[in-house]
Amino acid sequence: MTRTTEDRPRDWMRHSRLKGLVAIVVGAGSGIGEETARIIAANEGMVVVADIREQAARDVASAIVAYGGKAIAVALDVGNEAHIDAAVARTIREFGQLDIVVNAAAVVKAGPLETSDLEDWKLSFRINVEGAIMLARTCLPHLRKSTHASIVQVASLAGIGAYPNGGAYGVTKAALIALTKTMAMEWVTDGVRVNVVSPGTVETPLMRAVLTPEVVQHRAARIPMERLGQPSELADTIVFLASPMASFITGQNLNCDGGLSQALMVQKFNPDL
Ligand SMILES: NC(=O)c1ccc[n+]([C@@H]2O[C@H](COP(=O)([O-])OP(=O)(O)OC[C@H]3O[C@@H](n4cnc5c(N)ncnc54)[C@H](O)[C@@H]3O)[C@@H](O)[C@H]2O)c1
């Protein structure tokens, strides 16, 4: 069935943006996913806080509930189909519906192409690509029933340009962007929008674990806005794409990067131009 603007409810603007909608956020125990879960709850959405680290998921869900929001925590490895099945079943049991899926989980494996361990490549594809497929298609039957169905993936600028010494990560993020576009077109007539946000460098525990302070400083100096992104800025972008405010947007990648992806011809960063 092809949905049209006529059968899309038009009264959501009278309420908080996500009132009555149920979201599952994977990788919500920290960083960008955590902020996304918090902002969804602040917009009166109900949130399933899913993370491979159960205690982290519980802490975030408890903080949302203490603030007056609605949230539950689930332990979930996005690379494990049985975990996904259980988490989606629990979502339906608790909230009766599913409208929004955000996938912010990722594994980051470094190493040059010539010598990097193929097991790292396999794990990267399992978590960053196959996990996204398994999560989305398990949620799909429930999303088809929603009038505001939306999936938002979190990729990376590493999937847009070259990422030397981070090949397994960059290649899987490029695959995730391509996957998003195919999902969007295969499911467009189901009324399910699918988009992807590609962050530049964002101040999160993942970024601090992977990059040295010197690399962070060097990167910040090359960002046209001359600073790193904050998790809340990425979360606002994700929530916008997930929300009915983006009702005519599907199949898109949005770089949220302080202008970094557009700096190629900026003389300040390339003095030889
Ligand atoms: N921080 C950055 O600079 C940056 C840049 C580009 C892209 N990203 C992307 O943004 C997303 C979020 O990253 P972040 O910086 O907030 O990281 P983070 O480490 O702060 O949060 C990631 C969360 O995902 C969880 N997680 C990891 N593997 C999982 C799995 N298999 N199943 C379920 N949960 C799992 C972790 O426990 C953690 O809570 C990732 O997809 C990352 O690749 C981040």
The ligand as an SDF file (V2000), in Angstrom:
LIG
                    3D

 44 48  0  0  0  0  0  0  0  0999 V2000
   32.2250    9.8960   18.3650 N   0  0  0  0  0  0  0  0  0  0  0  0
   32.5980   10.1430   17.1240 C   0  0  0  0  0  0  0  0  0  0  0  0
   33.4970   10.9820   16.8780 O   0  0  0  0  0  0  0  0  0  0  0  0
   31.9340    9.4280   15.9760 C   0  0  0  0  0  0  0  0  0  0  0  0
   32.3150    9.8020   14.6940 C   0  0  0  0  0  0  0  0  0  0  0  0
   31.7310    9.1770   13.6130 C   0  0  0  0  0  0  0  0  0  0  0  0
   30.7650    8.1900   13.8200 C   0  0  0  0  0  0  0  0  0  0  0  0
   30.4180    7.8320   15.0970 N   0  0  0  0  0  0  0  0  0  0  0  0
   29.4160    6.7830   15.2340 C   0  0  0  0  0  0  0  0  0  0  0  0
   28.4370    7.1800   16.1660 O   0  0  0  0  0  0  0  0  0  0  0  0
   27.8760    6.0160   16.8050 C   0  0  0  0  0  0  0  0  0  0  0  0
   27.8890    6.1940   18.3110 C   0  0  0  0  0  0  0  0  0  0  0  0
   29.2260    6.3590   18.7170 O   0  0  0  0  0  0  0  0  0  0  0  0
   29.6180    7.1000   20.0830 P   0  0  0  0  0  0  0  0  0  0  0  0
   30.7920    7.9640   19.7450 O   0  0  0  0  0  0  0  0  0  0  0  0
   28.4200    7.6710   20.7380 O   0  0  0  0  0  0  0  0  0  0  0  0
   30.1960    5.8410   20.8850 O   0  0  0  0  0  0  0  0  0  0  0  0
   30.0100    5.3700   22.4110 P   0  0  0  0  0  0  0  0  0  0  0  0
   31.0650    4.3330   22.6240 O   0  0  0  0  0  0  0  0  0  0  0  0
   29.9550    6.5300   23.3290 O   0  0  0  0  0  0  0  0  0  0  0  0
   28.5920    4.6580   22.3690 O   0  0  0  0  0  0  0  0  0  0  0  0
   28.3840    3.4840   21.6180 C   0  0  0  0  0  0  0  0  0  0  0  0
   27.4850    2.5650   22.4240 C   0  0  0  0  0  0  0  0  0  0  0  0
   27.2350    1.4130   21.6200 O   0  0  0  0  0  0  0  0  0  0  0  0
   27.3150    0.2810   22.4500 C   0  0  0  0  0  0  0  0  0  0  0  0
   27.6450   -0.8940   21.6450 N   0  0  0  0  0  0  0  0  0  0  0  0
   28.8400   -1.2460   21.1370 C   0  0  0  0  0  0  0  0  0  0  0  0
   28.7440   -2.4060   20.4790 N   0  0  0  0  0  0  0  0  0  0  0  0
   27.4620   -2.8010   20.5690 C   0  0  0  0  0  0  0  0  0  0  0  0
   26.7460   -3.9300   20.1160 C   0  0  0  0  0  0  0  0  0  0  0  0
   27.3480   -4.9120   19.4320 N   0  0  0  0  0  0  0  0  0  0  0  0
   25.4180   -4.0200   20.3700 N   0  0  0  0  0  0  0  0  0  0  0  0
   24.7920   -3.0470   21.0830 C   0  0  0  0  0  0  0  0  0  0  0  0
   25.4260   -1.9520   21.5780 N   0  0  0  0  0  0  0  0  0  0  0  0
   26.7390   -1.8380   21.3230 C   0  0  0  0  0  0  0  0  0  0  0  0
   28.4090    0.5950   23.4630 C   0  0  0  0  0  0  0  0  0  0  0  0
   28.3020   -0.2000   24.6370 O   0  0  0  0  0  0  0  0  0  0  0  0
   28.1500    2.0750   23.7160 C   0  0  0  0  0  0  0  0  0  0  0  0
   27.2750    2.2800   24.8160 O   0  0  0  0  0  0  0  0  0  0  0  0
   28.7120    4.8330   16.3040 C   0  0  0  0  0  0  0  0  0  0  0  0
   28.0180    4.2010   15.2460 O   0  0  0  0  0  0  0  0  0  0  0  0
   29.9790    5.4780   15.7680 C   0  0  0  0  0  0  0  0  0  0  0  0
   30.5900    4.7110   14.7540 O   0  0  0  0  0  0  0  0  0  0  0  0
   30.9790    8.4260   16.1770 C   0  0  0  0  0  0  0  0  0  0  0  0
  1  2  1  0
  2  3  2  0
  2  4  1  0
  4  5  1  0
  4 44  2  0
  5  6  2  0
  6  7  1  0
  7  8  2  0
  8  9  1  0
  8 44  1  0
  9 10  1  0
  9 42  1  0
 10 11  1  0
 11 12  1  0
 11 40  1  0
 12 13  1  0
 13 14  1  0
 14 15  2  0
 14 16  1  0
 14 17  1  0
 17 18  1  0
 18 19  2  0
 18 20  1  0
 18 21  1  0
 21 22  1  0
 22 23  1  0
 23 24  1  0
 23 38  1  0
 24 25  1  0
 25 26  1  0
 25 36  1  0
 26 27  1  0
 26 35  1  0
 27 28  2  0
 28 29  1  0
 29 30  1  0
 29 35  2  0
 30 31  1  0
 30 32  2  0
 32 33  1  0
 33 34  2  0
 34 35  1  0
 36 37  1  0
 36 38  1  0
 38 39  1  0
 40 41  1  0
 40 42  1  0
 42 43  1  0
M  CHG  2   8   1  16  -1
M  END
$$$$
